[in-house]
């Protein structure tokens, strides 16, 4: 019953939006305004075929590699820098400067250095996703409970054991927040990088449809991007609930006691 209520609540607003959309475009003759029925038809007739392998899968591959690389590097660097006060002071101004530079601005430079193949696109996604993960990891390490930190030192926890069994679990809620912030950035940079320098991918194909005035397939491609975003969000939610099961359990206990 609880699952049914959750599914109903999640689908209520999308169904209402589609209904309003259908009514608003019922007598619309503008070829640039998509209709729900035609969009669904284009989604299956145009995209559910060779384009799924030729355009969608390369985009998902670039997104996955760039995002996973940013997660690994961001967490490792964040743990090291967050645990060292001198490293934080040394890298703080540099990180703030680099974070202020929008990643799409770097695309022309990356194209000149790495070319138009997958490397430039993956590296752009990596750079854009790195900073929220890295900075949240650093903040998570810095915000560990001081009393617990002193207790671990008193009991002789040092080095890798302290990092593995105390610092990392304590910083995990902030780390997961950084990953959550990086997910939409990864999707945006995936599309942007493919729109201006690619021979395949969702962004490339959407721009091609737009230039050839194939509005239906273009809008269907945009819907696919949204569906990828929903799928990633659901997958992240499942992982987040598993990784932070202890954290959410603690919050439930605290809420009951209060």
C-alpha positions as CSV (number, residue, x, y, z in Angstrom):
1,X,0.0,0.0,0.0
2,X,2.8,2.4,0.9
3,X,4.5,1.6,-2.5
4,X,1.3,2.3,-4.3
5,X,0.8,5.6,-2.6
6,X,4.4,6.6,-3.4
7,X,4.0,5.7,-7.1
8,X,0.7,7.5,-7.3
9,X,2.2,10.6,-5.8
10,X,5.2,10.5,-8.1
11,X,3.0,10.1,-11.2
12,X,0.2,12.6,-10.3
13,X,2.0,15.7,-11.4
14,X,3.5,14.3,-14.7
15,X,0.0,13.0,-15.7
16,X,-1.5,16.4,-15.0
17,X,1.2,18.2,-17.0
18,X,0.7,15.8,-20.0
19,X,-3.1,16.4,-19.8
20,X,-2.7,20.2,-19.8
21,X,-0.2,19.9,-22.6
22,X,-2.5,17.7,-24.7
23,X,-5.4,20.1,-24.2
24,X,-3.3,23.2,-25.0
25,X,-2.0,21.7,-28.3
26,X,-5.3,20.1,-29.3
27,X,-5.9,22.5,-32.2
28,X,-2.3,23.7,-32.5
29,X,-0.9,23.9,-36.1
30,X,2.5,25.3,-35.3
31,X,5.0,22.7,-36.5
32,X,7.5,23.8,-33.8
33,X,5.1,23.0,-30.9
34,X,5.1,19.2,-30.2
35,X,2.0,17.3,-29.4
36,X,2.1,14.4,-26.9
37,X,0.9,11.8,-29.3
38,X,3.3,12.7,-32.0
39,X,6.1,13.0,-29.6
40,X,5.5,9.4,-28.3
41,X,5.3,8.2,-31.8
42,X,8.7,9.8,-32.7
43,X,10.2,8.4,-29.5
44,X,9.5,4.9,-30.6
45,X,9.7,5.1,-34.4
46,X,12.9,7.3,-34.6
47,X,14.8,6.7,-31.4
48,X,13.9,3.1,-30.4
49,X,16.1,1.5,-33.0
50,X,19.6,2.0,-34.4
51,X,19.8,5.5,-32.9
52,X,19.5,4.0,-29.4
53,X,22.8,2.2,-29.9
54,X,24.5,4.8,-32.2
55,X,23.6,8.0,-30.2
56,X,22.2,7.2,-26.7
57,X,24.7,4.6,-25.5
58,X,27.8,6.7,-26.4
59,X,26.3,9.6,-24.4
60,X,25.6,7.3,-21.4
61,X,29.2,5.9,-21.7
62,X,30.8,9.4,-21.6
63,X,28.6,10.4,-18.7
64,X,29.3,7.3,-16.6
65,X,33.1,7.4,-17.1
66,X,33.4,11.1,-16.4
67,X,31.1,11.0,-13.4
68,X,32.7,7.9,-11.9
69,X,36.1,9.4,-12.4
70,X,35.1,12.6,-10.6
71,X,33.6,10.5,-7.7
72,X,36.8,8.5,-7.2
73,X,39.2,11.4,-7.5
74,X,37.0,13.8,-5.6
75,X,36.6,11.5,-2.6
76,X,40.2,10.6,-2.4
77,X,41.5,14.2,-2.8
78,X,38.8,15.4,-0.4
79,X,39.8,13.0,2.3
80,X,43.5,13.8,2.0
81,X,43.0,17.6,1.8
82,X,40.3,17.7,4.5
83,X,42.5,15.8,6.9
84,X,45.4,18.2,6.5
85,X,45.1,21.8,7.6
86,X,48.1,23.0,5.6
87,X,46.8,21.3,2.5
88,X,43.4,23.1,2.9
89,X,45.1,26.5,3.2
90,X,47.3,25.8,0.3
91,X,44.7,24.6,-2.1
92,X,41.7,26.7,-0.9
93,X,42.3,29.8,-3.2
94,X,43.2,27.6,-6.2
95,X,40.1,25.5,-5.8
96,X,37.8,28.6,-5.5
97,X,39.4,30.1,-8.6
98,X,39.0,27.0,-10.7
99,X,35.4,26.3,-9.4
100,X,34.4,29.8,-10.5
101,X,35.3,29.0,-14.2
102,X,32.3,27.5,-16.0
103,X,33.3,24.1,-17.4
104,X,31.7,24.8,-20.9
105,X,34.2,27.7,-21.3
106,X,37.0,25.1,-21.3
107,X,35.5,23.1,-24.1
108,X,37.4,25.0,-26.9
109,X,40.7,24.5,-25.1
110,X,40.0,20.8,-24.5
111,X,39.1,20.4,-28.1
112,X,42.5,21.9,-29.1
113,X,44.4,19.7,-26.7
114,X,42.5,16.4,-26.7
115,X,40.7,16.6,-30.0
116,X,37.0,15.9,-30.8
117,X,37.0,12.3,-29.6
118,X,35.6,11.0,-26.3
119,X,38.5,12.2,-24.3
120,X,37.6,15.9,-24.4
121,X,33.9,15.2,-23.5
122,X,34.7,12.8,-20.7
123,X,37.3,15.2,-19.3
124,X,34.8,18.1,-19.4
125,X,32.2,16.0,-17.5
126,X,34.9,15.0,-15.1
127,X,36.0,18.6,-14.4
128,X,32.4,19.8,-13.9
129,X,31.5,17.1,-11.5
130,X,34.8,17.1,-9.6
131,X,34.3,20.3,-7.6
132,X,31.0,19.7,-5.8
133,X,32.2,16.2,-4.8
134,X,35.6,17.4,-3.8
135,X,34.5,20.5,-1.8
136,X,31.7,18.6,-0.1
137,X,34.1,15.8,0.9
138,X,36.5,18.4,2.4
139,X,33.7,20.0,4.3
140,X,32.5,16.6,5.5
141,X,36.0,15.7,6.8
142,X,36.3,19.1,8.5
143,X,32.9,18.8,10.2
144,X,33.5,15.5,12.0
145,X,32.6,15.6,15.7
146,X,35.5,17.0,17.6
147,X,34.8,14.8,20.7
148,X,34.6,11.7,18.7
149,X,37.8,12.7,16.9
150,X,39.6,13.0,20.2
151,X,38.2,9.7,21.4
152,X,39.6,7.9,18.4
153,X,43.0,9.3,19.0
154,X,42.8,8.3,22.7
155,X,42.1,4.7,21.7
156,X,45.0,4.7,19.3
157,X,43.2,4.9,16.0
158,X,45.6,6.5,13.5
159,X,46.4,6.4,9.8
160,X,44.3,4.2,7.5
161,X,42.2,2.7,10.3
162,X,41.1,6.1,11.5
163,X,40.4,7.2,8.0
164,X,38.5,4.1,7.1
165,X,36.4,3.5,10.2
166,X,35.8,7.1,11.5
167,X,36.6,9.9,9.0
168,X,35.0,8.4,5.9
169,X,31.7,7.3,7.5
170,X,31.4,10.6,9.3
171,X,31.9,12.5,6.0
172,X,29.7,10.2,3.9
173,X,26.5,12.3,4.2
174,X,28.3,15.3,2.8
175,X,30.0,13.2,0.1
176,X,26.6,11.9,-1.0
177,X,25.3,15.5,-1.1
178,X,28.2,16.4,-3.4
179,X,27.5,13.5,-5.7
180,X,23.8,14.4,-5.8
181,X,24.8,18.0,-6.9
182,X,27.1,16.5,-9.6
183,X,24.5,14.4,-11.3
184,X,22.6,17.2,-13.1
185,X,25.9,18.9,-13.9
186,X,27.1,15.6,-15.6
187,X,24.0,15.5,-17.8
188,X,24.2,19.1,-18.8
189,X,27.9,18.9,-19.7
190,X,27.3,15.6,-21.6
191,X,24.7,17.4,-23.8
192,X,26.7,20.6,-24.2
193,X,29.9,18.9,-25.2
194,X,28.1,16.8,-27.8
195,X,26.2,19.8,-29.3
196,X,29.4,21.6,-30.4
197,X,32.1,19.0,-30.9
198,X,30.9,15.5,-31.7
199,X,30.0,13.0,-34.4
200,X,27.6,11.1,-32.3
201,X,25.6,11.3,-29.1
202,X,22.3,12.8,-27.9
203,X,23.4,16.4,-28.1
204,X,24.8,15.9,-31.6
205,X,21.7,14.2,-32.9
206,X,19.3,16.8,-31.3
207,X,21.2,19.6,-33.0
208,X,21.1,17.7,-36.3
209,X,17.4,17.3,-36.0
210,X,17.0,21.0,-35.2
211,X,19.1,22.1,-38.2
212,X,17.0,19.9,-40.5
213,X,13.8,21.1,-39.0
214,X,12.7,17.7,-37.7
215,X,11.0,19.1,-34.6
216,X,9.3,15.9,-33.4
217,X,12.5,13.8,-33.2
218,X,14.3,16.7,-31.7
219,X,11.7,17.0,-28.8
220,X,11.8,13.2,-28.4
221,X,15.5,13.4,-27.9
222,X,15.0,16.1,-25.2
223,X,12.5,13.7,-23.5
224,X,15.2,10.9,-23.6
225,X,17.6,13.2,-21.7
226,X,14.9,13.8,-19.1
227,X,14.3,10.1,-18.8
228,X,18.0,9.5,-18.3
229,X,18.0,12.1,-15.6
230,X,15.1,10.3,-13.8
231,X,16.8,6.9,-14.1
232,X,20.0,8.3,-12.6
233,X,18.1,10.0,-9.8
234,X,16.2,6.8,-8.9
235,X,19.5,4.8,-9.0
236,X,21.2,7.3,-6.8
237,X,18.4,7.3,-4.3
238,X,18.6,3.5,-4.0
239,X,22.4,3.7,-3.5
240,X,22.1,6.6,-1.1
241,X,19.6,4.7,1.1
242,X,21.9,1.7,1.2
243,X,25.1,3.6,1.9
244,X,23.5,5.9,4.5
245,X,21.1,3.4,6.1
246,X,22.7,4.1,9.5
247,X,22.3,7.8,9.0
248,X,18.6,7.8,8.1
249,X,18.0,5.3,10.9
250,X,19.6,7.6,13.4
251,X,17.5,10.6,12.1
252,X,14.3,8.6,12.5
253,X,15.2,7.7,16.1
254,X,16.0,11.3,16.8
255,X,12.8,12.5,15.3
256,X,10.8,10.0,17.4
257,X,12.5,11.1,20.6
258,X,11.9,14.7,19.9
